[in-house]
Amino acid sequence: MRLVDAPNRVPEKQRYYQQAYAQHTRIWKIAPRSNYYLIPYYTLLWGTMGASLYMVGRKALGYNTWFGKN
């Protein structure tokens, strides 16, 4: 069975993470695939933050829509 006979890769991954952590790399940026998760996350985070602040400014000026004078 493949799961039972699998080699133990925990020590090598542990060394990899400890080495990167010793260089003061954030834990969520250490994984090789972390950019695939973080780039869309940051895009959505800052995009929604920017849209919210834009609409707060428009609402403060008395406009109730995204564009136009209504």
mmCIF file of the N, C-alpha and C atoms, coordinates in Angstrom:
data_MODEL
# 
_entry.id   MODEL 
# 
loop_
_atom_site.group_PDB 
_atom_site.id 
_atom_site.type_symbol 
_atom_site.label_atom_id 
_atom_site.label_alt_id 
_atom_site.label_comp_id 
_atom_site.label_asym_id 
_atom_site.label_entity_id 
_atom_site.label_seq_id 
_atom_site.pdbx_PDB_ins_code 
_atom_site.Cartn_x 
_atom_site.Cartn_y 
_atom_site.Cartn_z 
_atom_site.occupancy 
_atom_site.B_iso_or_equiv 
_atom_site.pdbx_formal_charge 
_atom_site.auth_seq_id 
_atom_site.auth_comp_id 
_atom_site.auth_asym_id 
_atom_site.auth_atom_id 
_atom_site.pdbx_PDB_model_num 
ATOM 1   N N  . MET A 1 1  ? 0.834   -1.181 0.000   1.00 0.00 ? 1  MET A N  1 
ATOM 2   C CA . MET A 1 1  ? 0.000   0.000  0.000   1.00 0.00 ? 1  MET A CA 1 
ATOM 3   C C  . MET A 1 1  ? 0.877   1.242  0.000   1.00 0.00 ? 1  MET A C  1 
ATOM 4   N N  . ARG A 1 2  ? 0.484   2.155  -0.800  1.00 0.00 ? 2  ARG A N  1 
ATOM 5   C CA . ARG A 1 2  ? 1.306   3.342  -0.991  1.00 0.00 ? 2  ARG A CA 1 
ATOM 6   C C  . ARG A 1 2  ? 1.327   4.256  0.237   1.00 0.00 ? 2  ARG A C  1 
ATOM 7   N N  . LEU A 1 3  ? 0.210   4.372  0.919   1.00 0.00 ? 3  LEU A N  1 
ATOM 8   C CA . LEU A 1 3  ? 0.154   5.253  2.077   1.00 0.00 ? 3  LEU A CA 1 
ATOM 9   C C  . LEU A 1 3  ? 0.977   4.694  3.234   1.00 0.00 ? 3  LEU A C  1 
ATOM 10  N N  . VAL A 1 4  ? 0.947   3.397  3.409   1.00 0.00 ? 4  VAL A N  1 
ATOM 11  C CA . VAL A 1 4  ? 1.663   2.776  4.519   1.00 0.00 ? 4  VAL A CA 1 
ATOM 12  C C  . VAL A 1 4  ? 3.165   2.786  4.263   1.00 0.00 ? 4  VAL A C  1 
ATOM 13  N N  . ASP A 1 5  ? 3.578   2.548  3.021   1.00 0.00 ? 5  ASP A N  1 
ATOM 14  C CA . ASP A 1 5  ? 4.994   2.462  2.687   1.00 0.00 ? 5  ASP A CA 1 
ATOM 15  C C  . ASP A 1 5  ? 5.598   3.808  2.261   1.00 0.00 ? 5  ASP A C  1 
ATOM 16  N N  . ALA A 1 6  ? 4.884   4.877  2.419   1.00 0.00 ? 6  ALA A N  1 
ATOM 17  C CA . ALA A 1 6  ? 5.381   6.184  1.999   1.00 0.00 ? 6  ALA A CA 1 
ATOM 18  C C  . ALA A 1 6  ? 6.547   6.608  2.888   1.00 0.00 ? 6  ALA A C  1 
ATOM 19  N N  . PRO A 1 7  ? 7.538   7.247  2.285   1.00 0.00 ? 7  PRO A N  1 
ATOM 20  C CA . PRO A 1 7  ? 8.666   7.720  3.103   1.00 0.00 ? 7  PRO A CA 1 
ATOM 21  C C  . PRO A 1 7  ? 8.238   8.877  3.996   1.00 0.00 ? 7  PRO A C  1 
ATOM 22  N N  . ASN A 1 8  ? 8.904   9.006  5.093   1.00 0.00 ? 8  ASN A N  1 
ATOM 23  C CA . ASN A 1 8  ? 8.612   10.074 6.038   1.00 0.00 ? 8  ASN A CA 1 
ATOM 24  C C  . ASN A 1 8  ? 9.326   11.344 5.595   1.00 0.00 ? 8  ASN A C  1 
ATOM 25  N N  . ARG A 1 9  ? 8.576   12.311 5.093   1.00 0.00 ? 9  ARG A N  1 
ATOM 26  C CA . ARG A 1 9  ? 9.157   13.563 4.599   1.00 0.00 ? 9  ARG A CA 1 
ATOM 27  C C  . ARG A 1 9  ? 9.031   14.698 5.619   1.00 0.00 ? 9  ARG A C  1 
ATOM 28  N N  . VAL A 1 10 ? 8.561   14.397 6.785   1.00 0.00 ? 10 VAL A N  1 
ATOM 29  C CA . VAL A 1 10 ? 8.380   15.433 7.801   1.00 0.00 ? 10 VAL A CA 1 
ATOM 30  C C  . VAL A 1 10 ? 9.702   16.091 8.187   1.00 0.00 ? 10 VAL A C  1 
ATOM 31  N N  . PRO A 1 11 ? 10.781  15.345 8.433   1.00 0.00 ? 11 PRO A N  1 
ATOM 32  C CA . PRO A 1 11 ? 12.036  16.018 8.825   1.00 0.00 ? 11 PRO A CA 1 
ATOM 33  C C  . PRO A 1 11 ? 12.574  16.984 7.769   1.00 0.00 ? 11 PRO A C  1 
ATOM 34  N N  . GLU A 1 12 ? 12.504  16.608 6.483   1.00 0.00 ? 12 GLU A N  1 
ATOM 35  C CA . GLU A 1 12 ? 13.031  17.514 5.456   1.00 0.00 ? 12 GLU A CA 1 
ATOM 36  C C  . GLU A 1 12 ? 12.145  18.747 5.296   1.00 0.00 ? 12 GLU A C  1 
ATOM 37  N N  . LYS A 1 13 ? 10.830  18.579 5.393   1.00 0.00 ? 13 LYS A N  1 
ATOM 38  C CA . LYS A 1 13 ? 9.945   19.745 5.329   1.00 0.00 ? 13 LYS A CA 1 
ATOM 39  C C  . LYS A 1 13 ? 10.101  20.618 6.564   1.00 0.00 ? 13 LYS A C  1 
ATOM 40  N N  . GLN A 1 14 ? 10.337  19.990 7.693   1.00 0.00 ? 14 GLN A N  1 
ATOM 41  C CA . GLN A 1 14 ? 10.540  20.745 8.923   1.00 0.00 ? 14 GLN A CA 1 
ATOM 42  C C  . GLN A 1 14 ? 11.820  21.588 8.826   1.00 0.00 ? 14 GLN A C  1 
ATOM 43  N N  . ARG A 1 15 ? 12.887  21.016 8.287   1.00 0.00 ? 15 ARG A N  1 
ATOM 44  C CA . ARG A 1 15 ? 14.122  21.774 8.088   1.00 0.00 ? 15 ARG A CA 1 
ATOM 45  C C  . ARG A 1 15 ? 13.900  22.938 7.125   1.00 0.00 ? 15 ARG A C  1 
ATOM 46  N N  . TYR A 1 16 ? 13.137  22.691 6.065   1.00 0.00 ? 16 TYR A N  1 
ATOM 47  C CA . TYR A 1 16 ? 12.845  23.736 5.078   1.00 0.00 ? 16 TYR A CA 1 
ATOM 48  C C  . TYR A 1 16 ? 12.103  24.906 5.721   1.00 0.00 ? 16 TYR A C  1 
ATOM 49  N N  . TYR A 1 17 ? 11.077  24.608 6.504   1.00 0.00 ? 17 TYR A N  1 
ATOM 50  C CA . TYR A 1 17 ? 10.296  25.660 7.152   1.00 0.00 ? 17 TYR A CA 1 
ATOM 51  C C  . TYR A 1 17 ? 11.109  26.368 8.234   1.00 0.00 ? 17 TYR A C  1 
ATOM 52  N N  . GLN A 1 18 ? 11.896  25.611 8.997   1.00 0.00 ? 18 GLN A N  1 
ATOM 53  C CA . GLN A 1 18 ? 12.693  26.238 10.049  1.00 0.00 ? 18 GLN A CA 1 
ATOM 54  C C  . GLN A 1 18 ? 13.775  27.139 9.472   1.00 0.00 ? 18 GLN A C  1 
ATOM 55  N N  . GLN A 1 19 ? 14.343  26.747 8.353   1.00 0.00 ? 19 GLN A N  1 
ATOM 56  C CA . GLN A 1 19 ? 15.371  27.569 7.713   1.00 0.00 ? 19 GLN A CA 1 
ATOM 57  C C  . GLN A 1 19 ? 14.761  28.880 7.193   1.00 0.00 ? 19 GLN A C  1 
ATOM 58  N N  . ALA A 1 20 ? 13.609  28.788 6.558   1.00 0.00 ? 20 ALA A N  1 
ATOM 59  C CA . ALA A 1 20 ? 12.959  30.008 6.060   1.00 0.00 ? 20 ALA A CA 1 
ATOM 60  C C  . ALA A 1 20 ? 12.476  30.872 7.212   1.00 0.00 ? 20 ALA A C  1 
ATOM 61  N N  . TYR A 1 21 ? 11.985  30.248 8.282   1.00 0.00 ? 21 TYR A N  1 
ATOM 62  C CA . TYR A 1 21 ? 11.498  31.007 9.434   1.00 0.00 ? 21 TYR A CA 1 
ATOM 63  C C  . TYR A 1 21 ? 12.658  31.702 10.150  1.00 0.00 ? 21 TYR A C  1 
ATOM 64  N N  . ALA A 1 22 ? 13.833  31.090 10.134  1.00 0.00 ? 22 ALA A N  1 
ATOM 65  C CA . ALA A 1 22 ? 15.010  31.703 10.749  1.00 0.00 ? 22 ALA A CA 1 
ATOM 66  C C  . ALA A 1 22 ? 15.438  32.957 9.985   1.00 0.00 ? 22 ALA A C  1 
ATOM 67  N N  . GLN A 1 23 ? 15.079  33.038 8.702   1.00 0.00 ? 23 GLN A N  1 
ATOM 68  C CA . GLN A 1 23 ? 15.391  34.226 7.898   1.00 0.00 ? 23 GLN A CA 1 
ATOM 69  C C  . GLN A 1 23 ? 14.262  35.261 7.987   1.00 0.00 ? 23 GLN A C  1 
ATOM 70  N N  . HIS A 1 24 ? 13.379  35.094 8.948   1.00 0.00 ? 24 HIS A N  1 
ATOM 71  C CA . HIS A 1 24 ? 12.282  36.013 9.234   1.00 0.00 ? 24 HIS A CA 1 
ATOM 72  C C  . HIS A 1 24 ? 11.270  36.111 8.098   1.00 0.00 ? 24 HIS A C  1 
ATOM 73  N N  . THR A 1 25 ? 11.042  34.986 7.430   1.00 0.00 ? 25 THR A N  1 
ATOM 74  C CA . THR A 1 25 ? 9.998   34.916 6.417   1.00 0.00 ? 25 THR A CA 1 
ATOM 75  C C  . THR A 1 25 ? 8.687   34.587 7.112   1.00 0.00 ? 25 THR A C  1 
ATOM 76  N N  . ARG A 1 26 ? 7.635   35.273 6.728   1.00 0.00 ? 26 ARG A N  1 
ATOM 77  C CA . ARG A 1 26 ? 6.332   34.996 7.319   1.00 0.00 ? 26 ARG A CA 1 
ATOM 78  C C  . ARG A 1 26 ? 5.919   33.561 7.033   1.00 0.00 ? 26 ARG A C  1 
ATOM 79  N N  . ILE A 1 27 ? 5.259   32.934 7.983   1.00 0.00 ? 27 ILE A N  1 
ATOM 80  C CA . ILE A 1 27 ? 4.941   31.515 7.871   1.00 0.00 ? 27 ILE A CA 1 
ATOM 81  C C  . ILE A 1 27 ? 4.023   31.239 6.682   1.00 0.00 ? 27 ILE A C  1 
ATOM 82  N N  . TRP A 1 28 ? 3.136   32.188 6.355   1.00 0.00 ? 28 TRP A N  1 
ATOM 83  C CA . TRP A 1 28 ? 2.212   31.959 5.247   1.00 0.00 ? 28 TRP A CA 1 
ATOM 84  C C  . TRP A 1 28 ? 2.842   32.206 3.893   1.00 0.00 ? 28 TRP A C  1 
ATOM 85  N N  . LYS A 1 29 ? 4.083   32.708 3.857   1.00 0.00 ? 29 LYS A N  1 
ATOM 86  C CA . LYS A 1 29 ? 4.782   32.918 2.594   1.00 0.00 ? 29 LYS A CA 1 
ATOM 87  C C  . LYS A 1 29 ? 5.853   31.865 2.327   1.00 0.00 ? 29 LYS A C  1 
ATOM 88  N N  . ILE A 1 30 ? 6.023   30.920 3.204   1.00 0.00 ? 30 ILE A N  1 
ATOM 89  C CA . ILE A 1 30 ? 7.102   29.943 3.071   1.00 0.00 ? 30 ILE A CA 1 
ATOM 90  C C  . ILE A 1 30 ? 6.772   28.869 2.051   1.00 0.00 ? 30 ILE A C  1 
ATOM 91  N N  . ALA A 1 31 ? 5.539   28.410 2.020   1.00 0.00 ? 31 ALA A N  1 
ATOM 92  C CA . ALA A 1 31 ? 5.164   27.295 1.152   1.00 0.00 ? 31 ALA A CA 1 
ATOM 93  C C  . ALA A 1 31 ? 5.394   27.651 -0.315  1.00 0.00 ? 31 ALA A C  1 
ATOM 94  N N  . PRO A 1 32 ? 5.796   26.687 -1.130  1.00 0.00 ? 32 PRO A N  1 
ATOM 95  C CA . PRO A 1 32 ? 6.073   26.970 -2.542  1.00 0.00 ? 32 PRO A CA 1 
ATOM 96  C C  . PRO A 1 32 ? 4.847   27.462 -3.314  1.00 0.00 ? 32 PRO A C  1 
ATOM 97  N N  . ARG A 1 33 ? 3.652   27.021 -2.924  1.00 0.00 ? 33 ARG A N  1 
ATOM 98  C CA . ARG A 1 33 ? 2.440   27.410 -3.641  1.00 0.00 ? 33 ARG A CA 1 
ATOM 99  C C  . ARG A 1 33 ? 1.711   28.571 -2.985  1.00 0.00 ? 33 ARG A C  1 
ATOM 100 N N  . SER A 1 34 ? 2.348   29.242 -2.053  1.00 0.00 ? 34 SER A N  1 
ATOM 101 C CA . SER A 1 34 ? 1.645   30.284 -1.305  1.00 0.00 ? 34 SER A CA 1 
ATOM 102 C C  . SER A 1 34 ? 1.233   31.463 -2.188  1.00 0.00 ? 34 SER A C  1 
ATOM 103 N N  . ASN A 1 35 ? 2.001   31.769 -3.234  1.00 0.00 ? 35 ASN A N  1 
ATOM 104 C CA . ASN A 1 35 ? 1.628   32.886 -4.112  1.00 0.00 ? 35 ASN A CA 1 
ATOM 105 C C  . ASN A 1 35 ? 0.331   32.609 -4.857  1.00 0.00 ? 35 ASN A C  1 
ATOM 106 N N  . TYR A 1 36 ? 0.053   31.335 -5.148  1.00 0.00 ? 36 TYR A N  1 
ATOM 107 C CA . TYR A 1 36 ? -1.206  30.994 -5.817  1.00 0.00 ? 36 TYR A CA 1 
ATOM 108 C C  . TYR A 1 36 ? -2.400  31.315 -4.936  1.00 0.00 ? 36 TYR A C  1 
ATOM 109 N N  . TYR A 1 37 ? -2.208  31.290 -3.639  1.00 0.00 ? 37 TYR A N  1 
ATOM 110 C CA . TYR A 1 37 ? -3.283  31.612 -2.706  1.00 0.00 ? 37 TYR A CA 1 
ATOM 111 C C  . TYR A 1 37 ? -3.276  33.087 -2.317  1.00 0.00 ? 37 TYR A C  1 
ATOM 112 N N  . LEU A 1 38 ? -2.099  33.653 -2.144  1.00 0.00 ? 38 LEU A N  1 
ATOM 113 C CA . LEU A 1 38 ? -2.004  35.009 -1.607  1.00 0.00 ? 38 LEU A CA 1 
ATOM 114 C C  . LEU A 1 38 ? -2.311  36.104 -2.625  1.00 0.00 ? 38 LEU A C  1 
ATOM 115 N N  . ILE A 1 39 ? -1.918  35.936 -3.868  1.00 0.00 ? 39 ILE A N  1 
ATOM 116 C CA . ILE A 1 39 ? -2.151  36.981 -4.862  1.00 0.00 ? 39 ILE A CA 1 
ATOM 117 C C  . ILE A 1 39 ? -3.646  37.216 -5.088  1.00 0.00 ? 39 ILE A C  1 
ATOM 118 N N  . PRO A 1 40 ? -4.459  36.167 -5.308  1.00 0.00 ? 40 PRO A N  1 
ATOM 119 C CA . PRO A 1 40 ? -5.906  36.438 -5.421  1.00 0.00 ? 40 PRO A CA 1 
ATOM 120 C C  . PRO A 1 40 ? -6.499  36.974 -4.118  1.00 0.00 ? 40 PRO A C  1 
ATOM 121 N N  . TYR A 1 41 ? -6.006  36.488 -2.986  1.00 0.00 ? 41 TYR A N  1 
ATOM 122 C CA . TYR A 1 41 ? -6.511  36.967 -1.696  1.00 0.00 ? 41 TYR A CA 1 
ATOM 123 C C  . TYR A 1 41 ? -6.228  38.455 -1.519  1.00 0.00 ? 41 TYR A C  1 
ATOM 124 N N  . TYR A 1 42 ? -4.990  38.877 -1.780  1.00 0.00 ? 42 TYR A N  1 
ATOM 125 C CA . TYR A 1 42 ? -4.638  40.289 -1.634  1.00 0.00 ? 42 TYR A CA 1 
ATOM 126 C C  . TYR A 1 42 ? -5.388  41.159 -2.641  1.00 0.00 ? 42 TYR A C  1 
ATOM 127 N N  . THR A 1 43 ? -5.587  40.634 -3.856  1.00 0.00 ? 43 THR A N  1 
ATOM 128 C CA . THR A 1 43 ? -6.338  41.375 -4.872  1.00 0.00 ? 43 THR A CA 1 
ATOM 129 C C  . THR A 1 43 ? -7.759  41.623 -4.403  1.00 0.00 ? 43 THR A C  1 
ATOM 130 N N  . LEU A 1 44 ? -8.410  40.585 -3.902  1.00 0.00 ? 44 LEU A N  1 
ATOM 131 C CA . LEU A 1 44 ? -9.778  40.750 -3.401  1.00 0.00 ? 44 LEU A CA 1 
ATOM 132 C C  . LEU A 1 44 ? -9.819  41.627 -2.151  1.00 0.00 ? 44 LEU A C  1 
ATOM 133 N N  . LEU A 1 45 ? -8.854  41.451 -1.275  1.00 0.00 ? 45 LEU A N  1 
ATOM 134 C CA . LEU A 1 45 ? -8.825  42.230 -0.042  1.00 0.00 ? 45 LEU A CA 1 
ATOM 135 C C  . LEU A 1 45 ? -8.715  43.725 -0.335  1.00 0.00 ? 45 LEU A C  1 
ATOM 136 N N  . TRP A 1 46 ? -7.718  44.106 -1.122  1.00 0.00 ? 46 TRP A N  1 
ATOM 137 C CA . TRP A 1 46 ? -7.499  45.525 -1.392  1.00 0.00 ? 46 TRP A CA 1 
ATOM 138 C C  . TRP A 1 46 ? -8.518  46.077 -2.374  1.00 0.00 ? 46 TRP A C  1 
ATOM 139 N N  . GLY A 1 47 ? -9.011  45.234 -3.273  1.00 0.00 ? 47 GLY A N  1 
ATOM 140 C CA . GLY A 1 47 ? -10.050 45.688 -4.196  1.00 0.00 ? 47 GLY A CA 1 
ATOM 141 C C  . GLY A 1 47 ? -11.347 46.018 -3.474  1.00 0.00 ? 47 GLY A C  1 
ATOM 142 N N  . THR A 1 48 ? -11.767 45.149 -2.569  1.00 0.00 ? 48 THR A N  1 
ATOM 143 C CA . THR A 1 48 ? -12.993 45.426 -1.829  1.00 0.00 ? 48 THR A CA 1 
ATOM 144 C C  . THR A 1 48 ? -12.789 46.578 -0.844  1.00 0.00 ? 48 THR A C  1 
ATOM 145 N N  . MET A 1 49 ? -11.599 46.688 -0.292  1.00 0.00 ? 49 MET A N  1 
ATOM 146 C CA . MET A 1 49 ? -11.323 47.814 0.606   1.00 0.00 ? 49 MET A CA 1 
ATOM 147 C C  . MET A 1 49 ? -11.378 49.138 -0.171  1.00 0.00 ? 49 MET A C  1 
ATOM 148 N N  . GLY A 1 50 ? -10.768 49.161 -1.343  1.00 0.00 ? 50 GLY A N  1 
ATOM 149 C CA . GLY A 1 50 ? -10.794 50.366 -2.166  1.00 0.00 ? 50 GLY A CA 1 
ATOM 150 C C  . GLY A 1 50 ? -12.201 50.720 -2.619  1.00 0.00 ? 50 GLY A C  1 
ATOM 151 N N  . ALA A 1 51 ? -12.983 49.714 -3.027  1.00 0.00 ? 51 ALA A N  1 
ATOM 152 C CA . ALA A 1 51 ? -14.366 49.965 -3.453  1.00 0.00 ? 51 ALA A CA 1 
ATOM 153 C C  . ALA A 1 51 ? -15.199 50.482 -2.290  1.00 0.00 ? 51 ALA A C  1 
ATOM 154 N N  . SER A 1 52 ? -14.994 49.920 -1.117  1.00 0.00 ? 52 SER A N  1 
ATOM 155 C CA . SER A 1 52 ? -15.751 50.370 0.054   1.00 0.00 ? 52 SER A CA 1 
ATOM 156 C C  . SER A 1 52 ? -15.406 51.815 0.407   1.00 0.00 ? 52 SER A C  1 
ATOM 157 N N  . LEU A 1 53 ? -14.131 52.142 0.404   1.00 0.00 ? 53 LEU A N  1 
ATOM 158 C CA . LEU A 1 53 ? -13.731 53.515 0.717   1.00 0.00 ? 53 LEU A CA 1 
ATOM 159 C C  . LEU A 1 53 ? -14.195 54.503 -0.354  1.00 0.00 ? 53 LEU A C  1 
ATOM 160 N N  . TYR A 1 54 ? -14.204 54.067 -1.584  1.00 0.00 ? 54 TYR A N  1 
ATOM 161 C CA . TYR A 1 54 ? -14.711 54.912 -2.667  1.00 0.00 ? 54 TYR A CA 1 
ATOM 162 C C  . TYR A 1 54 ? -16.184 55.241 -2.437  1.00 0.00 ? 54 TYR A C  1 
ATOM 163 N N  . MET A 1 55 ? -16.963 54.224 -2.100  1.00 0.00 ? 55 MET A N  1 
ATOM 164 C CA . MET A 1 55 ? -18.386 54.455 -1.878  1.00 0.00 ? 55 MET A CA 1 
ATOM 165 C C  . MET A 1 55 ? -18.647 55.221 -0.588  1.00 0.00 ? 55 MET A C  1 
ATOM 166 N N  . VAL A 1 56 ? -17.819 55.070 0.413   1.00 0.00 ? 56 VAL A N  1 
ATOM 167 C CA . VAL A 1 56 ? -17.961 55.884 1.625   1.00 0.00 ? 56 VAL A CA 1 
ATOM 168 C C  . VAL A 1 56 ? -17.764 57.356 1.278   1.00 0.00 ? 56 VAL A C  1 
ATOM 169 N N  . GLY A 1 57 ? -16.775 57.646 0.460   1.00 0.00 ? 57 GLY A N  1 
ATOM 170 C CA . GLY A 1 57 ? -16.544 59.023 0.034   1.00 0.00 ? 57 GLY A CA 1 
ATOM 171 C C  . GLY A 1 57 ? -17.692 59.567 -0.790  1.00 0.00 ? 57 GLY A C  1 
ATOM 172 N N  . ARG A 1 58 ? -18.238 58.755 -1.679  1.00 0.00 ? 58 ARG A N  1 
ATOM 173 C CA . ARG A 1 58 ? -19.378 59.201 -2.494  1.00 0.00 ? 58 ARG A CA 1 
ATOM 174 C C  . ARG A 1 58 ? -20.613 59.414 -1.634  1.00 0.00 ? 58 ARG A C  1 
ATOM 175 N N  . LYS A 1 59 ? -20.809 58.521 -0.676  1.00 0.00 ? 59 LYS A N  1 
ATOM 176 C CA . LYS A 1 59 ? -21.965 58.666 0.213   1.00 0.00 ? 59 LYS A CA 1 
ATOM 177 C C  . LYS A 1 59 ? -21.822 59.920 1.073   1.00 0.00 ? 59 LYS A C  1 
ATOM 178 N N  . ALA A 1 60 ? -20.612 60.222 1.495   1.00 0.00 ? 60 ALA A N  1 
ATOM 179 C CA . ALA A 1 60 ? -20.386 61.427 2.296   1.00 0.00 ? 60 ALA A CA 1 
ATOM 180 C C  . ALA A 1 60 ? -20.655 62.691 1.482   1.00 0.00 ? 60 ALA A C  1 
ATOM 181 N N  . LEU A 1 61 ? -20.438 62.610 0.173   1.00 0.00 ? 61 LEU A N  1 
ATOM 182 C CA . LEU A 1 61 ? -20.712 63.750 -0.692  1.00 0.00 ? 61 LEU A CA 1 
ATOM 183 C C  . LEU A 1 61 ? -22.173 63.817 -1.131  1.00 0.00 ? 61 LEU A C  1 
ATOM 184 N N  . GLY A 1 62 ? -22.969 62.816 -0.758  1.00 0.00 ? 62 GLY A N  1 
ATOM 185 C CA . GLY A 1 62 ? -24.393 62.837 -1.067  1.00 0.00 ? 62 GLY A CA 1 
ATOM 186 C C  . GLY A 1 62 ? -24.805 62.047 -2.280  1.00 0.00 ? 62 GLY A C  1 
ATOM 187 N N  . TYR A 1 63 ? -23.900 61.300 -2.895  1.00 0.00 ? 63 TYR A N  1 
ATOM 188 C CA . TYR A 1 63 ? -24.243 60.483 -4.061  1.00 0.00 ? 63 TYR A CA 1 
ATOM 189 C C  . TYR A 1 63 ? -24.557 59.067 -3.605  1.00 0.00 ? 63 TYR A C  1 
ATOM 190 N N  . ASN A 1 64 ? -25.608 58.474 -4.187  1.00 0.00 ? 64 ASN A N  1 
ATOM 191 C CA . ASN A 1 64 ? -26.017 57.135 -3.765  1.00 0.00 ? 64 ASN A CA 1 
ATOM 192 C C  . ASN A 1 64 ? -25.672 56.053 -4.781  1.00 0.00 ? 64 ASN A C  1 
ATOM 193 N N  . THR A 1 65 ? -25.047 56.393 -5.883  1.00 0.00 ? 65 THR A N  1 
ATOM 194 C CA . THR A 1 65 ? -24.698 55.404 -6.901  1.00 0.00 ? 65 THR A CA 1 
ATOM 195 C C  . THR A 1 65 ? -23.187 55.410 -7.118  1.00 0.00 ? 65 THR A C  1 
ATOM 196 N N  . TRP A 1 66 ? -22.711 54.385 -7.832  1.00 0.00 ? 66 TRP A N  1 
ATOM 197 C CA . TRP A 1 66 ? -21.276 54.284 -8.112  1.00 0.00 ? 66 TRP A CA 1 
ATOM 198 C C  . TRP A 1 66 ? -20.806 55.412 -9.023  1.00 0.00 ? 66 TRP A C  1 
ATOM 199 N N  . PHE A 1 67 ? -21.618 55.729 -10.035 1.00 0.00 ? 67 PHE A N  1 
ATOM 200 C CA . PHE A 1 67 ? -21.232 56.760 -11.007 1.00 0.00 ? 67 PHE A CA 1 
ATOM 201 C C  . PHE A 1 67 ? -22.434 57.681 -11.218 1.00 0.00 ? 67 PHE A C  1 
ATOM 202 N N  . GLY A 1 68 ? -22.197 58.860 -11.630 1.00 0.00 ? 68 GLY A N  1 
ATOM 203 C CA . GLY A 1 68 ? -23.287 59.777 -11.958 1.00 0.00 ? 68 GLY A CA 1 
ATOM 204 C C  . GLY A 1 68 ? -23.667 60.666 -10.798 1.00 0.00 ? 68 GLY A C  1 
ATOM 205 N N  . LYS A 1 69 ? -24.729 61.416 -11.003 1.00 0.00 ? 69 LYS A N  1 
ATOM 206 C CA . LYS A 1 69 ? -25.156 62.402 -10.021 1.00 0.00 ? 69 LYS A CA 1 
ATOM 207 C C  . LYS A 1 69 ? -26.327 61.939 -9.156  1.00 0.00 ? 69 LYS A C  1 
ATOM 208 N N  . ASN A 1 70 ? -26.857 60.764 -9.362  1.00 0.00 ? 70 ASN A N  1 
ATOM 209 C CA . ASN A 1 70 ? -28.045 60.306 -8.587  1.00 0.00 ? 70 ASN A CA 1 
ATOM 210 C C  . ASN A 1 70 ? -27.687 59.992 -7.178  1.00 0.00 ? 70 ASN A C  1 
# 
